[in-house]
Structure formats: structure tokens, C-alpha cells
């Protein structure tokens, strides 16, 4: 006897097996995934996704890079806008040439909406020697099958102002 059948009995008898049992069983099956959607877990998912996205440049893998882009993605850098994966790939392909990545990035801050549908990542961009040369700000959207895809990205040069 399945756990669902046991839980769907009332006083040892089945009741409305076509409706209540299915609804209750579906609710039970969905519950673990709902419980896993805590803010901490969502933040971890987005952080890991951002780090995997950054590894595509280090691994010199442009097609993997493009796989993280939403079909509606917009990348802004130095007041230049690239719309859609095709334009972004065209703009970024030179960064994938050569044996070493020209820069790297890592998420320093990750924030996820309570709804779990959008997230923001931000952090330093570094040259190959590790010197900070900029900051990235990205917006991620959870799309089909729970995959996070980047919808907005804005890279900013490092501030060249005196620290107060």
C-alpha cells in the first residue's frame, strides 16, 4: 500500500478517490520542491549559476556562455547595447579568443525576489593579474524548468576616484 493511499484514507475507508486523493497526493509530491525554495537556497542557486557563467570565459567556451543568456537578454557596456543572444555573442566573441581570458568576475552580492522569479548579482571584474578593473551588475530571471537566465547585464569601469 502506498503512502499516498494511506494518507488518503479516512476512518479506514477511501473517500472520493478520484478527486481528493489525487489532489492530496499531488500536493504531497509538490511539497518538497516548495520547501526547497527558501531565500537561502534561491540565493545559492543564483550564485552558483553566476559562477558557472563566469567559468565559461575562463574555459574559453562561447557556446556555453550563450546558453546562460535569455532570448530577451540585453548587455550594456560603455554605453553600447547588445540585444539578444546573437548580438551579445558577436560583441563578446573576441573575449574568447586566445589562451587566457582577458578578465574574470565573481558575484559579491546576490539578491533574489521573494517570488523567486528575478535575481540580481553584482561584483568585481578583474584583469588576469587580479586587479579590479570594473564592476558587473546582472539581472537573472528564472525561466522554464527552473533555469536561471541572464536578462540584463551592465558592466561599469572601476572607479578612479580617491577613497575618502
C-alpha positions, 0 to 999 in steps of 0.5 A: 500500500502506498503512502499516498493511499494511506494518507488518503484514507479516512476512518479506514475507508477511501473517500472520493478517490478520484478527486481528493486523493489525487489532489492530496497526493499531488500536493504531497509530491509538490511539497518538497520542491516548495520547501526547497525554495527558501531565500537561502537556497534561491540565493545559492542557486543564483550564485552558483549559476553566476559562477558557472557563467563566469567559468565559461570565459575562463574555459574559453567556451562561447557556446556555453556562455550563450546558453546562460543568456535569455532570448530577451537578454540585453548587455550594456557596456560603455554605453553600447547595447547588445540585444539578444543572444546573437548580438551579445555573442558577436560583441563578446566573441573576441573575449574568447579568443586566445589562451587566457581570458582577458578578465574574470568576475565573481558575484559579491552580492546576490539578491533574489525576489521573494517570488523567486522569479528575478535575481540580481548579482553584482561584483568585481571584474578583474584583469588576469593579474587580479586587479579590479578593473570594473564592476558587473551588475546582472539581472537573472530571471528564472525561466522554464524548468527552473533555469536561471537566465541572464536578462540584463547585464551592465558592466561599469569601469572601476572607479578612479576616484580617491577613497575618502 
